[in-house]
Amino acid sequence: MLRTLYWLLALTLMAQLSGCLLNRVYAFKEQFCDYQSNFTFVVDDGVSMHMHHPVLRDTDVIWLLGASPTFRTEGTETLEMVYVVEKDIGENAAEYAIPLHLEFQQKNGQMLLRAGIIDKNLSAMITPGLIRETVAHACTAQARMVSRSVHFDLHDLDPDDI
């Protein structure tokens, strides 16, 4: 009975999700299997990841993150969404805030994610080696659409890169 209820719930959820959403999420994940051909990573004042073949829509990102952006700036051909991650420490929390900028480009009537930029507050801890190793694991990560999560197996990550 419990198993039947689980499958009924899963089927109901899948009916609410666009099959295209699932296709786009898995297409994005598969791009990490050859990330040098699909992405450009730049580490300078921040960390930026540029997608060569954008597939995720703005609505996909909002659904996956489970929240609307903190800020949103729309143009006719572009869209920028900013999510601000703040520490829950009370005083001077803004000093430690980590803005995540997501840039979208209009294509065929849809806003597609073309870049993600993490502010310098976090980029000081991110090395090119850490990016390479983490991205290499993204290809084999297990995406769980029901819980909106991705699980990475990072047990063989080089501690020198952390």
N, C-alpha and C positions, 0 to 999 in steps of 0.2 A: 504494500500500500504506500509506504513512504517513498519507495523508488518510483512508483507511478506518479506520485505527487511532484517529485523532483523533476521528472521528465516533462510533465505538464507545465510546470513553472518555467523550465528551460525553453520549451517550445513557445510559450506565450511571450517570453522575453525576446526570443529570436524573431518572432513575428513583428514585434515593435521595432526591432533594429532593422535597418535597411540591409539587405544582403550586400548591397554595394559598400556599406560601411565596413562590414567584415572583410570584403575583398580589398578595400583600401588599406585597412589596418594591416592585413597580412602582406599586401604588396609593399607597404612601408617597411615592415619587419624584414622581408626578403631582400630589400635593397642593402641591408647591412651585411649580407653575405658577400657582397663585392663593394664595400663602402668606399673604396678609393675611386671607383667609377661613378658612384652615385652621390657622394658627399664631398664637400671641402670643409675641413676644420681649420680654424685660425685661432691661435692663442696669442693675444696681445693685451690690451687694456681690459679685455673681456674674452670670453670663449664664444666663438660663433660657429654654427654648423649650417652650411648652405646646401640645399637639396638641388641636385641637378635635374631630377625628374619628380617634381612635386605631385603627391597623390592625396594627401590629407586635406580635407576641407576645414574651414573655420568652425563649422558646426560639429565636425568630428572631434576636433580638439576640445571644444567646450564640453562635449559629452564625455570624452575620455578623462578629462581633468575633473569633471563633476562640479564645475563652478564657472560662473561668468568671469571674464577678466576684470582686473582692478581698474584698468583704463582701456579705452578703445578709441582709435582714431581711424576714420574711414575716408577714403578718397574714391574716385570713380574706378581706378584701376588697382588700387592698393588698399590694404587694411593692416593696421598694427594693433595687436592686442598685447597688453602688458599684465602679467601676473606678478604680484609682489608677495614674496615669502618673507614673513617677519618672525623673529624669535619672540617667544612669549616670556619676556623677562621684565616687563614693566618699564623701567626708565630707559631712555635712549634707544628704544627698540628700532627706530627708523635708521639709526646709525649702522645697524647690523642687517638691515633689510636686503634681500636679494631679488632684484627685479629680473624677470625673465621676459624678454621682448620676443614676440613672435611676429614675423613679417609674412604677409600673404600677397599673392599676385593674382589678379583676375585672369581667368582662362576659361573660355567657353561658358561664361555666365556664372562661374564658381570661383570663390576665393580659395586658392590653394596655398598651403604652407610652403614657403620657399626658404625661410631661414629662422633659426632660433639663436638668440644671443643672451648669454648669462653675464651679468654685470661683474665688474672687477672685484666686488666683495667676495666672490667665490672663486674667481679665476686664479687667484694667488695659490690656491690649493690644488689646482688641476694642471697636471703636466701632460705634455704630448704623449708620453708613454702610457699614462693612465687612460687617456682617451683611446689610444690604439687598442689597448687590452680590453677595455670595457666595450667598445664598439664591436670588437671581434666576437664577444660573447652575445651580443644582441641578436646575431643570426640564429643562434640556438635557444634563445630565451623562449620561455613558455608564456604566451599571451593568454590571459583569462578574461574574456569579455564580460562575463557575468559579474565579476568582482572589480572590473576595470583595473586590472593589475598585470604587471609583467614580472616574472621571476627570473633573475639571472643567477647562474651558477658561477661564482667568482672564486671558487676555492683555489684555483691555480694562478690567481693574480699575483704578480711579482710585488712583494712588499716594498721594494725600492721605488716603485712607481706611485705608491700611496703617500 
